[in-house]
Amino acid sequence: MTRALEAQPHDTATEETAPTVHEEALDSIFTWHELARLDEALTMASRETGLRFTLYIGDLGTRTRLRAEELHATSGADPSNSVLLALSPGQRVVEVVTGAAAARRLPDRACALAVLSMTTSFAGGDLVGGIINGLRQMSDQAGRLRHRSTY
């Protein structure tokens, strides 16, 4: 349940260019290759840890934390064992929401370190690489899923 980065949004678009900027951004955010890399990173983090990692990229509104918690609660399967990584690049905000069981394996400090690593990559223009590295760090911190023996 970490809030790692929040800054005031600023947009250099004018009324004349705003629709064009918005339309171009939606059409060219990620390539198919980048989407495949993100999907693989989410799948591997979930498979290795037994936690359900989800990613949201988009505007989080004015109350970013509240919106991220709403998204986490409605993201599907057991929210207790889920981790949501919510990014709002336009707002320069990253929110990590962990369920109760996930938080025991992934403490706030570990999330904050992963977010710090991600924001460093984002500042260098590498959105996808930053997300993937953050997911790997959180996955490593949470550890592998342990199966109990039934003998």
Residue pairs with C-beta under 8 A, 6 or more apart in sequence:
1 96
1 97
1 98
1 103
1 108
1 111
2 95
2 96
2 108
2 111
2 112
2 115
3 64
3 65
3 95
4 94
4 95
4 96
4 111
4 112
4 115
4 116
4 119
5 92
5 93
5 94
5 115
5 119
6 64
6 91
6 92
6 93
7 91
7 92
7 93
9 90
9 91
9 92
11 18
11 90
13 21
13 22
29 57
30 38
30 128
34 128
37 128
37 132
38 55
38 128
38 131
38 132
41 131
41 132
41 135
41 136
42 53
42 54
42 55
42 135
44 139
45 51
45 53
45 135
45 136
45 138
45 139
46 52
46 53
47 145
48 139
48 144
48 145
49 105
49 139
49 142
49 143
49 144
49 145
50 81
50 145
51 81
51 82
51 83
51 102
51 105
51 106
51 142
52 75
52 76
52 77
52 78
52 81
52 82
52 83
53 82
53 83
53 85
53 135
53 138
53 139
54 72
54 75
54 76
54 82
54 83
54 84
54 85
55 84
55 85
55 86
55 87
55 131
56 68
56 71
56 84
56 85
56 86
56 87
57 86
57 87
57 88
57 89
58 87
58 88
59 88
59 90
59 91
60 67
60 68
60 86
60 88
60 91
60 93
60 95
61 67
64 86
64 88
64 91
64 93
64 95
65 95
67 86
68 84
68 86
68 95
68 97
69 97
71 84
71 86
71 97
72 79
72 82
72 84
72 86
72 97
72 99
73 79
75 82
75 84
76 82
78 99
79 99
80 99
80 100
80 101
80 102
81 99
81 101
81 102
82 98
82 99
82 102
83 96
83 97
83 98
83 99
83 102
83 106
83 138
83 142
84 95
84 96
84 97
84 98
85 94
85 95
85 96
85 131
85 134
85 135
85 138
86 93
86 94
86 95
86 96
86 97
87 93
87 94
87 95
87 131
88 94
89 122
89 127
94 115
94 118
94 119
96 111
96 114
96 115
96 138
98 106
98 111
102 142
105 141
105 142
105 143
106 138
106 141
106 142
107 141
110 137
110 138
110 141
110 142
111 138
113 137
114 133
114 134
114 135
114 137
114 138
114 141
115 134
117 130
117 133
117 134
117 137
118 130
118 131
118 133
118 134
119 130
120 130
121 127
121 129
121 130
121 133
122 130
